[in-house]
Amino acid sequence: MELRKVVESLSHWVIGSRTSLAHDAKTLRRNDSGAPWVVLVLASGFGAGYAPIAPGTAGTLVAIPIYYFLSFIPFPLYELTILSFFFFSSWIAERAQGYWQKRDDRRIVIDEMMGYFLTMLWVPRTVLFIVLGFLLFRLFDVVKPPPIRLLEKARGGYGVVLDDVLAGVYSNIVLQIISCFALSPGGRGGG
């Protein structure tokens, strides 16, 4: 049996029907209605959103190597890239919601990617900070301290992305504090 068929049947069994990326892409090719397949691929974080368990975590994991690549872009291009990605991810999320007919569908993880990129803004590019950023972002995204949950009520794709943006801001603040103490002359990381 082909690997693709095994994955499709397993995803139908674990998650239910109409949730495999291959199925969605095949449906789109057949009738070309709704969002183009590239929107679904991007919205799902290159398929990470189809993970049967913790798709948001899977989407954040996909963001790590992308962040690492983008982190070499010089100031202010990196900041402009993140700002552009905010509007792009909001547009993608809105299109994917329209196709899947569900507000903030669990398969949409491009918002987690956006949140992680903000988490890592102006933070040292080390394995320690990359892992801490991942853990902090997932914590704030899951717990949703105020007013994060209120931002989910925004219209369209912005409602999908804004809560993750604020979770990223909270995570970034904590990382900046850790960085300040760890890298300061009086801190443990200082020399």
N, C-alpha and C positions, 0 to 999 in steps of 0.2 A: 504494500500500500504506500502511496506517495506521502511524503512528510507533510505536504500542504493539506492533504485530506485528513490526516491524523490530527493536525493542529486545528483545522476547522471543526471537525467533529468533537474534539475535546473542548474547544471554546463554546460550541453550542450546548454541550452537556453541562459545563461548569457555569457559564454566564447566561445562557439562554439564546434564543434565536436573534438574528439581525445584529449581532455584536462583533462579528469578525471583520477585520479590516479587508480581508480578501473578499468576503461577501459584499460589503459595502462598495468596494471598488468595482466588483463585477456588476452589481446592480446599477451603478452610475454609468458604466460603459454601455449597458443595455438600453437604458431609457434616457440618459443624460439629463435627468431632472434633479433639482435640488443643488447641493454644493458640488463643485467639481472634486474629483478624487484627491487632488493635491491639497485641497482645503482640509479634508478629513485626515490625510497623512500628517499634515502640520499640526492640526488641532489635537490629534492624539499623540503628539510627541514622537512621530515616526513609528507609531504602533504601540508605544508604551501604555497608552490609555486603555488598551484592550487587556491589560494584565488582570487576571481574575481576582487578585488580592492586591489592595493598596495601589491602584493605578496612579494616584497623586505622587506617591513615593517613587514609583517607577519613572514618572515624568520628570521628577526632580533629579533622579540619577542620570537621565539623558542630558539634562542641562549642565552637568558637571564638565564633561569634556568640551562642550560648546563654550561654556564660560572660560575654560582654560585657554582655548584658542582665541577667543575675543579679548581676553585680558592683556594681550600683547599689543592691542591697538592703542596708540598714544592719545593722551588728553588733547583736546576735548572730543575727539572722534568716538571714543568708547562711550562717553556720556550721551552723545547724539545718537549712537547706535541703540542704546537702551531706550531712550525716549522714543525713537522711531519704532522699536520693537513693541513698546507699549500700545501704540495705536494699531500696529499691524496685528498683534495678538488679540486685541479687542475685536477687530474686524473679522479675523479668522474664527474666534469663538462665537461671534454672532451668526456667521454663516453656518457653522457646524450645528449650533442650536436649532437653526431653521431646518436643517436636514434631518436631524435626529428627533425633532419635535419635543425636546425636553430641555427645560431651563437648567443650565449648568450641568449637563450630562457628565457622568463620571468618566467618560472616554475623553473629554476635553481636558488636556493637561498642559496645553501651551501656557496657561495662566501660572502653573507651578514653575515653568521654565522662566517666565518673566519675573516672578517673585524671587527665584534663586539668583537671577542676574542682579537684581537690586540688593539682595542680601550681601553679595560679594563686592559691591561698589566701594572703591577706595580702601579695600582690605588687603593685607599682605597675601601674596599668592604663594602660600605654603600648604603642604598637605594638612597640617593641623587646622588652619583656618578654613580650608575647603571642607573638611569633615565637620568642624564646628558649625560652619555656615549651613551645611546640609541638615544637621541635627536641630539647630535653632529654628531654621525655617520650617521644617516639618512640625516642630512643636507649636510654633505660633500659628501655623496654618490649620492644624488640627484643633487646638484649644480655642482659637479665635477670641483673644481678649478684646474688650471694647476699644474702639467702636468698629472692629473688623466686620462683625456680622451685619452691621447696618449697611456697609458698603455693598453687600450682596444684593441689596434691593435696587441698586442703580439699574438703569435700563440697558437692554441689549447686551452686547459683549463686554461693555464696561462693568456690568454687575458681576460677570464671571471673573474678570481680571483684577478689579480694584481691591478685593479682599486679600488677594495674594500679594498685591503691591504693598499694602500696609503691613502684612506679615513679613514681607521682605525688609521694609523700613525698620520695624521693631527688631528683627534679627540683626540688621546692619548696625543699629545703635549699640546692641549688646556686643557685637564683634569689635566695634570702634573702641568701646570701653576696655575690653580685654586687650586689644592691640595697644592702647595707650599705656596700660599698666605693664604688659608683658615686654614692651619694647622701650619703656622709659628707663633712664639710668638707675632709678631707685627700684624698679620692678624686677621680678625674678628673671625676665628674659634679657634684661640690660646687662651691659658689660662694664 
